[in-house]
Amino acid sequence: PSVYYQLMQLNLLLTDYENAGNFAQLFYDATVKPNPRSLQAGYFNAELAIVRTYQGRYDEAQRLLAESRAIFNVPETDVPYIGYHVAAGLLAESAHCDDLALRHFRAAEGKGTSLGLYLLPPALYAAHVRTRLGQFDDAQRVIDSFRPQVEARR
């Protein structure tokens, strides 16, 4: 399963969403399908929801996110996993609910750092939504905060 997960991430980075989805399905079949109510299934369903949003398969992403939340069994604001909020933000953004998307991305930012599947730091997802909302100064501040990292990691 860890190989499938790494290949899923690699294909997302390459913007090959079809192959990312294929590896995501192999990962799901090996990890979640045998025990769909396990605690780790809550995390993995959120990860797969991210993949499905990148593929434009929003109904499936929404189903996976609902299953994830049911496993966590806490109010949505208390879901502890960054990936959950990134997936929820991406779904909200795809539905043009930018205020809701921003709330989820900010919630992800507030959860600290994680080695989740999200391709960008949650602050950059939030900056993107801020541009959609016309909050250009706020978006610019976020982008500027990453400039030192870009320079250091050429």
C-alpha positions as CSV (number, residue, x, y, z in Angstrom):
1,P,0.0,0.0,0.0
2,S,2.8,2.5,0.7
3,V,4.1,2.1,-2.8
4,Y,0.6,2.8,-4.2
5,Y,0.4,5.8,-2.0
6,Q,3.7,7.2,-3.2
7,L,2.8,6.6,-6.8
8,M,-0.5,8.3,-6.2
9,Q,1.3,11.4,-4.9
10,L,3.9,11.3,-7.6
11,N,1.2,11.3,-10.3
12,L,-0.6,14.1,-8.7
13,L,2.6,16.2,-8.7
14,L,2.9,15.3,-12.4
15,T,-0.7,16.4,-12.9
16,D,-1.5,12.9,-14.2
17,Y,-4.8,12.7,-12.4
18,E,-6.0,9.5,-14.2
19,N,-3.0,7.5,-13.0
20,A,-3.1,9.1,-9.6
21,G,-6.7,7.9,-9.4
22,N,-5.7,4.4,-10.4
23,F,-3.1,4.2,-7.7
24,A,-5.5,5.8,-5.2
25,Q,-8.0,3.0,-6.0
26,L,-5.3,0.4,-5.5
27,F,-4.3,2.1,-2.2
28,Y,-8.0,2.2,-1.1
29,D,-8.5,-1.5,-2.0
30,A,-5.5,-2.5,0.1
31,T,-6.1,-0.3,3.1
32,V,-9.7,0.9,3.5
33,K,-11.8,-1.8,1.8
34,P,-10.8,-4.6,4.2
35,N,-11.8,-2.5,7.2
36,P,-13.9,0.5,6.2
37,R,-14.7,1.6,9.7
38,S,-11.1,1.7,11.1
39,L,-9.7,4.9,12.4
40,Q,-7.1,5.0,9.7
41,A,-10.0,4.8,7.1
42,G,-11.0,8.3,8.3
43,Y,-7.6,9.7,7.3
44,F,-7.4,7.7,4.1
45,N,-10.9,8.6,2.9
46,A,-9.9,12.2,3.3
47,E,-6.8,11.7,1.2
48,L,-8.7,9.9,-1.5
49,A,-11.3,12.7,-1.5
50,I,-8.5,15.1,-2.4
51,V,-7.5,12.9,-5.4
52,R,-11.1,12.7,-6.5
53,T,-11.5,16.5,-6.4
54,Y,-8.4,16.8,-8.6
55,Q,-10.0,14.4,-11.0
56,G,-13.2,16.4,-11.0
57,R,-15.1,13.4,-9.5
58,Y,-16.9,15.6,-6.9
59,D,-19.7,13.3,-6.0
60,E,-17.3,10.5,-5.1
61,A,-15.1,13.0,-3.2
62,Q,-18.1,14.2,-1.2
63,R,-19.0,10.6,-0.4
64,L,-15.5,9.8,0.8
65,L,-15.4,13.0,2.9
66,A,-18.7,12.1,4.5
67,E,-17.4,8.7,5.4
68,S,-14.3,10.2,6.8
69,R,-16.3,12.6,9.0
70,A,-18.5,9.8,10.2
71,I,-15.4,7.8,11.3
72,F,-14.0,10.8,13.2
73,N,-17.4,11.3,14.7
74,V,-16.8,14.9,15.9
75,P,-18.2,18.3,14.7
76,E,-16.6,19.2,11.5
77,T,-14.6,22.0,13.0
78,D,-13.0,19.5,15.4
79,V,-11.9,17.0,12.7
80,P,-8.2,16.8,13.5
81,Y,-6.8,16.0,10.1
82,I,-5.5,18.7,7.7
83,G,-6.3,16.5,4.7
84,Y,-10.0,16.5,5.7
85,H,-10.1,20.3,5.6
86,V,-8.1,20.5,2.4
87,A,-10.6,18.1,0.7
88,A,-13.6,20.0,2.1
89,G,-12.1,23.3,0.9
90,L,-11.4,22.0,-2.6
91,L,-15.0,20.7,-2.8
92,A,-16.4,24.0,-1.5
93,E,-14.2,25.9,-4.0
94,S,-15.4,23.7,-6.9
95,A,-19.0,24.5,-5.9
96,H,-18.1,28.3,-5.9
97,C,-18.6,28.5,-2.1
98,D,-15.5,30.5,-1.6
99,D,-16.2,31.7,1.9
100,L,-16.7,28.1,3.0
101,A,-13.6,27.0,1.1
102,L,-11.6,29.7,2.9
103,R,-12.9,28.6,6.3
104,H,-11.8,25.0,5.6
105,F,-8.3,26.1,4.3
106,R,-7.9,28.3,7.4
107,A,-8.9,25.4,9.6
108,A,-6.3,23.3,7.8
109,E,-3.7,26.0,8.5
110,G,-4.7,25.9,12.2
111,K,-4.0,22.2,12.5
112,G,-0.2,22.7,12.1
113,T,1.8,20.7,9.7
114,S,1.4,17.2,8.4
115,L,2.7,14.9,5.8
116,G,-0.7,14.7,4.2
117,L,-1.5,14.4,0.5
118,Y,-2.2,18.0,-0.2
119,L,0.1,19.4,-2.9
120,L,0.4,22.9,-1.5
121,P,0.6,24.2,2.0
122,P,-2.9,25.0,3.2
123,A,-2.0,28.7,3.3
124,L,-1.5,28.7,-0.5
125,Y,-4.9,27.1,-1.1
126,A,-6.3,29.8,1.1
127,A,-4.4,32.5,-0.8
128,H,-6.0,31.2,-4.0
129,V,-9.5,31.5,-2.6
130,R,-8.6,35.0,-1.3
131,T,-7.9,36.1,-4.8
132,R,-11.3,34.7,-5.9
133,L,-12.8,36.8,-3.1
134,G,-10.9,39.9,-4.2
135,Q,-8.8,39.9,-1.0
136,F,-5.6,40.6,-3.0
137,D,-3.6,42.2,-0.3
138,D,-4.2,39.3,2.1
139,A,-3.3,36.8,-0.7
140,Q,-0.1,38.8,-1.5
141,R,1.0,38.7,2.1
142,V,0.7,34.9,2.1
143,I,2.5,34.5,-1.1
144,D,5.3,36.9,0.1
145,S,5.7,34.8,3.2
146,F,6.7,31.8,1.1
147,R,9.4,33.7,-1.0
148,P,12.2,32.9,1.4
149,Q,11.5,29.2,1.1
150,V,11.4,29.4,-2.7
151,E,14.7,31.1,-2.7
152,A,16.2,28.6,-0.3
153,R,14.9,25.6,-2.2
154,R,15.6,26.3,-5.8
